[in-house]
Every structure is written in C-alpha cells, then in structure tokens.
Amino acid sequence: MNALTSRSSLFDEFFRDFAPGFYVRPLHSDPLPAPAQIKVDVKESDKAYTVQAEVPGVSKDEIHVNLDSNVVTLRAEVKQQDRQSQGEKVLRTERYYGAVSRSFQLPQEIDAAQAHARYDSGVLTLTLPKKAGGGAQRLVIE
C-alpha cells in the first residue's frame, strides 16, 4: 500500500514538472489541516507542565484553550480572506475557513486557576501548574 502512495506522488511530481500549465489545481482544493498538524512540545518540571504549540497564521482571539482536570484541548479557527482588486486575475489562492483542534492528557491534574497562556509569533506557550483535582475552565490568552 505504501508503494502505491509513493508512486502516486511520483507521477504527480512528474506531471507537475513536465507540464506545469496543465496541472493547476482548482482554487480552494487543499484540505484543512489535520489536528495532528498542531505541533506540540510538552515539558515537565517538578511543579508544572510547559506546552508549546505551533499555531501560525491565527490571531490569539481565534485560539481556544480548555483545561479539564488533566486534559488539555487546543482549538484554532482559521478564516479565509479572499481579496481581488480590479484588473487582477487570481490563478490560485491558498486561504480557507475551518477549525482544527487537538486534545491530549497529561499524567497529573492541572491547577487551572494558576495556569497561564501566552501567544507570540505563531507559538502558543502554556504554563500548567500541577494540582490534585480541579474542574473545566477556559484559559484567557494574553
């Protein structure tokens, strides 16, 4: 099955190089990012977990972080922005609207009241202090 997948991509690359004018994808044909595309690094110290998630191209108002005991859920909404000025012909645009989310469980419960979130240059950094117990809470991003 892997051989078929790699052959397909080889043919795609061949035709793209051989006749690029005939191999133009329709506008908006690219799928939305899969949840696994939110790349996450998780580090642990004695007192807290530090999570760094790559969420490029998204404003901090469109990122939602929910904490429930030891489960962290990241959700990001991306809005498509198509603009065409007069006299301009757009052949391809790679903007879309959609949402991606990712949840993962940490080994120990989180103190949601002391948790902190920061978003800078496409990287969301969460500082999640460890705690026994807690309830669901939405985190405000600074």
Residue pairs with C-beta under 8 A, 6 or more apart in sequence:
12 23
15 22
15 23
16 23
24 91
24 92
25 92
27 90
27 92
27 93
28 80
28 93
28 96
30 94
30 96
32 78
32 96
32 98
32 99
32 100
33 98
33 100
34 100
35 100
35 101
35 102
36 102
37 100
38 53
38 54
38 55
38 74
38 76
38 100
38 101
38 102
39 53
39 54
40 51
40 52
40 53
40 54
40 74
40 102
40 104
41 51
41 52
41 53
42 49
42 50
42 51
42 104
42 106
43 49
43 50
43 51
44 50
44 107
47 129
47 130
48 127
48 128
48 129
48 130
49 106
49 110
49 126
49 127
49 128
49 130
50 125
50 126
50 127
50 128
51 72
51 124
51 125
51 126
51 128
52 123
52 124
52 125
52 126
53 74
53 102
53 123
53 124
53 126
54 122
54 123
54 124
55 63
55 74
55 76
55 119
55 122
55 123
55 124
56 122
57 78
57 122
58 76
58 77
58 78
58 122
60 119
60 141
60 142
62 76
62 77
62 78
62 79
63 74
63 75
63 76
63 119
63 124
63 141
64 73
64 74
64 75
64 76
64 138
65 72
65 73
65 74
65 75
65 117
65 124
65 126
65 138
65 139
65 141
66 72
66 73
66 75
66 136
66 137
66 138
66 139
67 73
67 110
67 112
67 115
67 128
67 134
67 136
67 137
67 138
67 139
68 135
68 136
68 137
69 109
69 110
69 133
69 134
69 135
69 136
70 105
70 106
70 107
70 108
70 109
70 110
71 103
71 104
71 105
71 106
72 103
72 104
72 105
72 106
72 110
72 126
72 128
73 101
73 102
73 103
74 101
74 102
74 103
74 124
75 99
75 100
75 101
75 102
76 99
76 100
76 101
77 98
77 99
78 96
78 97
78 98
78 99
78 100
79 97
80 95
80 96
80 97
81 95
82 90
82 93
82 95
84 90
106 128
108 130
108 131
108 132
109 130
109 131
109 132
109 133
109 134
110 128
110 129
110 130
110 131
110 134
111 128
111 129
111 130
111 131
111 134
112 131
112 134
112 135
112 136
112 137
112 139
113 134
113 137
114 129
114 131
115 126
115 127
115 128
115 129
115 137
115 139
116 126
116 127
116 142
117 124
117 125
117 126
117 127
117 139
117 140
117 141
117 142
118 124
118 125
118 141
118 142
119 125
119 141
119 142
124 141
126 139
